Amino acid sequence: MIESHIARRYLWASRKQAHTAFLSIISMLGLALGVAVLLFSLALLTGLQMRIKGNLIASSPQILVEPIGKNTIDDADALMAAAKRAGMTTVRPLVTGIGWGANEEEKRGRPMRLRSYVRGAEPPNDSLSRRVWKPQEGEPTILLTRDFAAALGLDLGDTVTVVAPRTRLTPFGPVPVYRRYRIARLVSSAASEERGADGYMETSEAESFFNTGGKPTSIEMFGNAERAEEVQAALTQRFPNVLVKTWKEINRPLFLALRLEKIVMFATISLIIFVAALNLISSLSMLIVEKRPQVGVLRTLGATEKSILSIFMQVGLLIGITGTLLGNVLGIGVAYAANRWHLIPLPSEFYFFRYLPFTLDPGDVIGVNVVAVCLSVIATWYPAHVASRLDPITAIREE
């Protein structure tokens, strides 16, 4: 089309005018920088979110079963057998509950979550401590997270008093149930929480502490995460008295927070592209001022307002698309290199991965390019519209 040929000619000829060429280059570089920063940031955020989700899937159950209207699950054996037939590889009954942990000597206490474990499958030691306390025969023990023990001023081998959320009846009235435990191990917090207030007991001790009568309060199931919804539907239909949740429902607040974080980052960094796109108005306005006589000649030769609008719109689009392509090369290249060669290492004693991961999502790349091009079109339209409305006679007199 003749409009495209004229647009390329105008853009190429503008290199001879230093101020016009400077503004055009600034517009291109601004768009390129904005696109590159946005792609790099989104690649970093996507990589971190995928690592977090991967750790959650590996550490949290694919399916969690809890009772409805009761504290324990009555038909636990039948439910676990059905889950194994449905494809769950590991089915683990648990006794969990809320208690109150206290340091009697320092008069400190705070709520804590208690969870059962099977002997031989204890939670791993905290990364800062490899010691294990060896209790005396028959001495009740408990495992605490390091952060919770530190909050109470306790260490390995100390005694913690745990109060159960129930009472027992005595001649003097109801009194709270509490027991003293020796801290046998300091363990890490759950992967989804930075500072978990957790305690772990053997299954038999937890059943006695919460008085469950040998019944579990929840059941964790591990298997193929992609089949979690299918197994959930089958168990819900057969066992209507329990609540069956998948790993997505368990971690839904975290996933929503991660999604919101990505949306906010996209919107915030897109302002860089918006500011760079505004520079197109200046560069295109300067070009229109210099090309006013030529625009008048084109109008007298029969060019319509629509043709003039198309010419300058294409000039702005050429600048915007060139800057966007440069930004893609820079942003994608740096993100790929940083992930491929682990250019940003992290201290392993503080983080659960050794380097910052970068993952490029095709949807993010397409979204960034669409935003950059659309903002270029919006910024280009007004000066192009002004150029299309120029009076040809007045424009030619300025020659």
TACOR-V981797 format. One record per backbone hydrogen bond with DSSP energy under -0.5 kcal/mol. CO is the residue of the C=O (numbers start at 1). NH is the residue of the N-H. E is the energy in kcal/mol with one decimal. If there is no record, write none. Layout:
co=<CO | CO>
nh=<NH | NH>
e=<E | E>
//
This chain:
co=<1 | 2 | 3 | 4 | 5 | 6 | 7 | 8 | 9 | 10 | 12 | 13 | 14 | 14 | 16 | 17 | 18 | 19 | 20 | 21 | 22 | 23 | 24 | 25 | 26 | 27 | 28 | 29 | 30 | 31 | 32 | 33 | 34 | 35 | 36 | 37 | 38 | 39 | 40 | 41 | 42 | 43 | 43 | 44 | 45 | 46 | 47 | 48 | 49 | 50 | 51 | 52 | 53 | 54 | 55 | 56 | 62 | 63 | 64 | 65 | 66 | 67 | 72 | 73 | 74 | 75 | 76 | 77 | 78 | 79 | 80 | 81 | 82 | 83 | 84 | 90 | 91 | 92 | 94 | 94 | 94 | 95 | 97 | 99 | 100 | 101 | 102 | 102 | 103 | 103 | 108 | 110 | 112 | 113 | 114 | 115 | 117 | 118 | 124 | 126 | 133 | 136 | 140 | 142 | 142 | 143 | 144 | 145 | 146 | 147 | 148 | 149 | 150 | 155 | 158 | 160 | 160 | 161 | 161 | 162 | 163 | 164 | 166 | 168 | 170 | 173 | 175 | 176 | 177 | 179 | 181 | 182 | 182 | 183 | 184 | 185 | 185 | 186 | 187 | 190 | 196 | 196 | 197 | 198 | 199 | 200 | 201 | 202 | 203 | 204 | 205 | 206 | 207 | 207 | 212 | 216 | 217 | 218 | 219 | 220 | 221 | 221 | 222 | 222 | 223 | 224 | 225 | 227 | 228 | 229 | 230 | 231 | 232 | 233 | 234 | 235 | 238 | 239 | 241 | 242 | 243 | 243 | 245 | 246 | 247 | 249 | 251 | 252 | 253 | 254 | 255 | 256 | 257 | 258 | 259 | 260 | 261 | 262 | 263 | 264 | 265 | 266 | 268 | 269 | 269 | 270 | 271 | 272 | 273 | 274 | 275 | 276 | 276 | 277 | 277 | 278 | 278 | 279 | 280 | 281 | 282 | 283 | 284 | 285 | 286 | 287 | 289 | 291 | 292 | 293 | 294 | 295 | 296 | 297 | 298 | 299 | 304 | 305 | 306 | 307 | 308 | 309 | 310 | 311 | 312 | 313 | 314 | 315 | 316 | 317 | 318 | 319 | 320 | 321 | 322 | 323 | 324 | 325 | 326 | 327 | 328 | 329 | 330 | 331 | 332 | 333 | 334 | 335 | 336 | 337 | 338 | 343 | 344 | 347 | 347 | 354 | 359 | 360 | 361 | 361 | 362 | 363 | 364 | 365 | 366 | 367 | 368 | 369 | 370 | 371 | 372 | 373 | 374 | 375 | 376 | 377 | 378 | 379 | 380 | 381 | 382 | 383 | 384 | 385 | 386 | 387 | 390 | 391 | 392 | 393 | 394 | 396>
nh=<5 | 6 | 7 | 8 | 9 | 10 | 11 | 12 | 13 | 14 | 15 | 16 | 17 | 21 | 18 | 21 | 22 | 23 | 24 | 25 | 26 | 27 | 28 | 29 | 30 | 31 | 32 | 33 | 34 | 35 | 36 | 37 | 38 | 39 | 40 | 41 | 42 | 43 | 44 | 45 | 46 | 47 | 359 | 48 | 49 | 50 | 51 | 52 | 53 | 54 | 55 | 56 | 57 | 58 | 59 | 60 | 247 | 221 | 245 | 219 | 243 | 69 | 74 | 76 | 76 | 79 | 80 | 81 | 82 | 83 | 84 | 85 | 86 | 88 | 87 | 222 | 93 | 220 | 96 | 217 | 218 | 116 | 114 | 112 | 163 | 110 | 104 | 161 | 107 | 108 | 103 | 101 | 99 | 199 | 97 | 201 | 203 | 121 | 188 | 129 | 135 | 139 | 182 | 184 | 185 | 200 | 187 | 149 | 150 | 151 | 152 | 154 | 153 | 158 | 183 | 162 | 181 | 102 | 163 | 179 | 100 | 166 | 177 | 175 | 173 | 170 | 168 | 178 | 164 | 162 | 160 | 142 | 184 | 157 | 133 | 144 | 187 | 126 | 146 | 193 | 148 | 198 | 113 | 145 | 115 | 143 | 117 | 206 | 207 | 208 | 209 | 210 | 211 | 212 | 215 | 73 | 67 | 94 | 65 | 92 | 62 | 63 | 89 | 90 | 225 | 227 | 228 | 231 | 232 | 233 | 234 | 235 | 236 | 237 | 238 | 239 | 240 | 242 | 68 | 244 | 66 | 245 | 64 | 250 | 251 | 252 | 255 | 256 | 257 | 258 | 259 | 260 | 261 | 262 | 263 | 264 | 265 | 266 | 267 | 268 | 269 | 270 | 271 | 272 | 273 | 274 | 275 | 276 | 277 | 278 | 279 | 279 | 280 | 280 | 281 | 281 | 282 | 283 | 284 | 285 | 286 | 287 | 288 | 289 | 290 | 291 | 292 | 295 | 296 | 297 | 298 | 299 | 300 | 301 | 303 | 302 | 308 | 309 | 310 | 311 | 312 | 313 | 314 | 315 | 316 | 317 | 318 | 319 | 320 | 321 | 322 | 323 | 324 | 325 | 326 | 327 | 328 | 329 | 330 | 331 | 332 | 333 | 334 | 335 | 336 | 337 | 338 | 339 | 340 | 341 | 343 | 345 | 356 | 350 | 351 | 346 | 361 | 362 | 364 | 365 | 366 | 367 | 368 | 369 | 370 | 371 | 372 | 373 | 374 | 375 | 376 | 377 | 378 | 379 | 380 | 381 | 382 | 383 | 384 | 385 | 386 | 387 | 388 | 389 | 389 | 390 | 392 | 395 | 396 | 397 | 398 | 399>
e=<-1.8 | -2.4 | -2.4 | -2.3 | -2.0 | -2.8 | -2.3 | -2.3 | -2.5 | -1.4 | -1.1 | -1.7 | -1.0 | -0.5 | -0.7 | -3.0 | -2.5 | -2.1 | -2.2 | -2.5 | -2.6 | -2.2 | -2.3 | -3.0 | -2.6 | -2.3 | -2.8 | -2.8 | -2.5 | -2.7 | -2.5 | -2.7 | -2.2 | -2.6 | -2.6 | -2.6 | -2.5 | -2.3 | -2.1 | -2.7 | -2.8 | -2.3 | -2.4 | -2.5 | -2.5 | -2.4 | -1.9 | -2.6 | -2.9 | -2.4 | -2.4 | -2.4 | -2.7 | -2.0 | -2.4 | -3.1 | -1.6 | -2.4 | -2.7 | -2.0 | -3.7 | -0.5 | -0.6 | -0.6 | -0.8 | -1.9 | -2.6 | -2.2 | -2.1 | -2.1 | -2.1 | -1.9 | -1.5 | -2.3 | -0.9 | -3.2 | -0.5 | -2.9 | -0.5 | -2.3 | -1.7 | -1.1 | -3.4 | -2.3 | -2.7 | -2.2 | -0.7 | -2.5 | -1.0 | -1.8 | -3.3 | -2.2 | -2.8 | -2.8 | -1.9 | -2.3 | -1.6 | -2.6 | -0.9 | -1.7 | -0.8 | -2.2 | -2.3 | -2.2 | -0.8 | -2.6 | -2.3 | -2.4 | -2.6 | -2.0 | -1.3 | -3.2 | -0.9 | -2.1 | -2.7 | -0.5 | -2.7 | -2.2 | -0.5 | -2.2 | -1.8 | -1.1 | -1.7 | -2.4 | -2.4 | -1.2 | -2.7 | -0.5 | -3.3 | -3.1 | -2.6 | -2.2 | -0.8 | -2.4 | -2.6 | -1.9 | -0.5 | -2.6 | -1.8 | -1.6 | -0.5 | -1.1 | -2.7 | -1.8 | -1.7 | -2.3 | -1.7 | -2.6 | -2.5 | -1.8 | -2.7 | -2.5 | -0.8 | -1.7 | -0.9 | -2.5 | -0.7 | -3.2 | -2.6 | -3.5 | -1.5 | -1.9 | -1.1 | -2.1 | -0.6 | -1.1 | -1.2 | -2.4 | -2.5 | -2.2 | -1.8 | -2.5 | -2.5 | -1.9 | -1.6 | -2.9 | -0.5 | -1.1 | -1.6 | -0.6 | -2.4 | -0.6 | -2.9 | -2.3 | -1.7 | -0.8 | -2.4 | -2.7 | -2.1 | -2.4 | -2.4 | -2.5 | -2.3 | -1.9 | -2.2 | -2.6 | -2.3 | -2.4 | -2.5 | -2.5 | -2.6 | -1.5 | -1.3 | -1.4 | -0.8 | -2.2 | -2.6 | -2.3 | -2.5 | -1.6 | -0.9 | -0.7 | -0.5 | -1.3 | -0.5 | -1.1 | -0.9 | -2.4 | -2.8 | -2.2 | -2.3 | -1.9 | -2.3 | -2.2 | -1.9 | -1.7 | -0.8 | -2.6 | -2.3 | -2.2 | -2.5 | -2.3 | -2.1 | -1.6 | -2.7 | -1.3 | -2.1 | -2.6 | -2.2 | -2.3 | -2.0 | -2.1 | -2.2 | -1.6 | -2.2 | -2.4 | -2.4 | -1.9 | -2.7 | -3.5 | -2.0 | -2.2 | -2.4 | -2.5 | -2.2 | -2.3 | -2.1 | -2.3 | -2.4 | -3.1 | -2.3 | -1.6 | -2.4 | -2.2 | -2.4 | -2.4 | -2.6 | -1.9 | -2.9 | -2.5 | -1.4 | -0.6 | -2.6 | -1.5 | -1.5 | -2.8 | -0.7 | -0.5 | -0.7 | -2.1 | -2.5 | -2.3 | -2.6 | -2.1 | -2.5 | -2.3 | -2.5 | -2.5 | -2.6 | -2.6 | -1.8 | -2.3 | -2.5 | -2.5 | -1.7 | -1.7 | -0.7 | -0.5 | -1.9 | -2.6 | -2.3 | -2.2 | -1.9 | -0.9 | -0.7 | -1.3 | -0.6 | -2.4 | -2.3 | -1.9 | -0.9 | -1.7>
//
